[in-house]
């Protein structure tokens, strides 16, 4: 089985919390990611949207686009509007040979609202999830027909956060909307990270290897503290520096035949957790668990 290792730029510059950002250029970010051993990076706010500009920069560092976030509004919006909104990113990603666009539902989400306690996240009825699931399936099918599939990101503080909510979303949506599996977000939400893989492996098309510090998470007052408060406190980290057993997680994915990208995505304060150092820790741990699970990691360099 084959795997590729990527990383997200959120360790260097946070798109939701500007204060959690290193003053580094896109090129320095790519240089450090490559030094750490990664061959892919998801996009972020400092990425140019013109493939003629972005392509040579990526080629210089031997990095490819391995995904990237799209702030979707389909929960309350219309498919036609979302088609127009996603079109520029879709064209860039097709030109860059990206595997997917990461769809994050931001309608009603409180993930970017520092004053909104975790307990105030949006909650949908099963009927609302049924309607939403049908819309997402139709939108996902259209995106795939255009040559750029989506991968749906369950996410803390959003409408589809918990294991139960994800189960209902998967029940009421179809294969046209694949799943991004994020162990860190599921653990934060109180779900069983291995059971989710067992239940939904057939739809998993992309993996975020986000680790968590459960001591920080368990200490949160969810009636008073927000998702961004948790980030600032250090709820997230890279594999090998947190509480999750990534060997068990990766073995489980391997057992179900998953092949593709494993992307380190760990938003932290770069002053507390230097991005290059953390990137290297995550890469070493992923190489270890990939070997244990029987994966061949493509294009990697030792870190």
Order of alpha helices (4+ residues) and beta strands (2+ residues): beta-alpha-beta-alpha-beta-beta-alpha-beta-alpha-beta-alpha-beta-alpha-alpha-beta-beta-alpha-alpha-beta-alpha-beta-alpha-beta
